[in-house]
Amino acid sequence: MSMYKELLKTSLRALESDHASQGVVTEASLLRELAVRRRRLTSRSHDPDGAVATSRIACEIDYDITLMMLCRLQHVPFDPERFTRPLVERRRLEEALGDAGVDLGETA
């Protein structure tokens, strides 16, 4: 079992619970979050101590969770179990959202 998938599933459950207690999540708010997370994901920096690698994983999880929440809102099927290859699944979901008419703008 992939540790990334497990982290993703646990984080998704926690965030969904948090969002449920806060009220309605909108497409616009998720698109803003996705854009911010994409910028963090694509920023590069050098860190010889490995903190960047840990931070990168956190950024990937943040992005993927937001992407799945947007999929849920748009009724685009997703499954955290498919994240055995995160880059492939991320691209597939971005394309599926685009096909559903969601403009990801700079995020894709």
C-alpha positions, -999 to +999 in steps of 0.1 A: +000+000+000+013+034-010+021+057+019+012+087-003-023+073-009-028+067+028-017+103+037-040+116+010-070+096+022-065+106+058-059+142+049-090+143+026-112+129+054-099+155+079-103+184+055-138+174+044-148+172+080-134+206+086-151+221+055-184+205+065-183+223+098-175+256+082-203+255+056-206+255+019-175+252-003-177+270-036-161+263-070-146+298-069-130+293-035-116+259-045-102+273-077-084+301-057-070+275-034-059+253-063-041+282-079-022+290-047-013+254-041-002+250-077+022+279-073+036+264-042+039+230-059+058+244-088+081+268-069+117+254-067+143+260-040+174+243-029+177+227+005+206+204+013+190+192+045+160+176+028+133+199+043+122+209+008+114+172+000+091+170+030+076+204+021+071+192-015+051+162-004+029+184+018+024+207-012+015+178-034-010+165-008-026+200-005-029+203-042-043+168-047-069+171-019-081+205-033-083+189-068-104+160-054-127+184-035-132+203-068-139+170-086-165+161-059-182+195-063-183+190-101-194+154-099-162+142-116-154+107-104-122+103-084-106+078-061-076+084-038-066+048-045-056+058-080-028+080-067-002+052-069+012+074-097+003+109-084+015+129-115-006+107-139-037+108-117-033+145-111-032+152-149-062+129-155-083+147-129-072+181-143-082+170-178-115+155-165-124+188-148-115+207-180-138+183-200-165+191-175-161+228-183-141+239-153-114+265-163-084+257-142-066+286-157-030+287-145-034+256-123-033+230-151 
